[in-house]
């Protein structure tokens, strides 16, 4: 069994000396991975489920924090838990993630994405809250397309993102997995359809979490079954 450590800057703060010390200690203790979460913006009254998040909560940028941790460590894997994918332009994000993977010598292995639960955060990012799931689906496709593309370029024509003959270098040192996070049935289905893994959200009972994994696996079976053949 492998263990990861989630460093929540909202609770633990953003003191660089503390982040450095905790990351180094986690690596020395044998932890597999080190994670940061994301909120791009908060506002008074922002609520997830029954929890209200204070507007002054210092949620630092996860990729910037991971770059800092990468420089302070040698082996520990880097992860997001989760990055809010609909609020990122995927062409820019593909370059940032690939760069982080190269500079960390291939340790950006646990990239996990979610769609967000705060309507005001979507508004701040210029995103229609109702479309965030579709944007995330499209962004996953764009990331993989760019990482797989060569010097001849790749093209994409979607609902939200469009480009022609685009090249993105450097590439990740190895295929960069995309794990889908979230507590909803939609997240479990997205993980089955597009994810390399599932990062279930908090606030689930043991039975609910098991049901989410079952839904993810069933979605994957149905999606991967050849046409005309049963999916079970």
Buried (B, 14 or more C-beta within 10 A) or exposed (E): EEEBBEBBBBEEEEEEEEBBEBBBEBBEEEBBBBBBBBBBBBEEEBEBEEEEBEEEEEBBBBBEBBBBBBEBBEEBBBBBBBBBBBBBEBBEBBBBBBBBBBBBEBBBBBBBBBBBBBBBBBEBBEBEBEBBBBBBBBBBBBBBBBBEBEEEEBEBEBEBBEBEEBEBEEBBBEEBBBBBBBBBEBBBBBBBBBBBBBBBBEEEEEEEBEBBBEBBBBBBEBEEEEEEEEEE
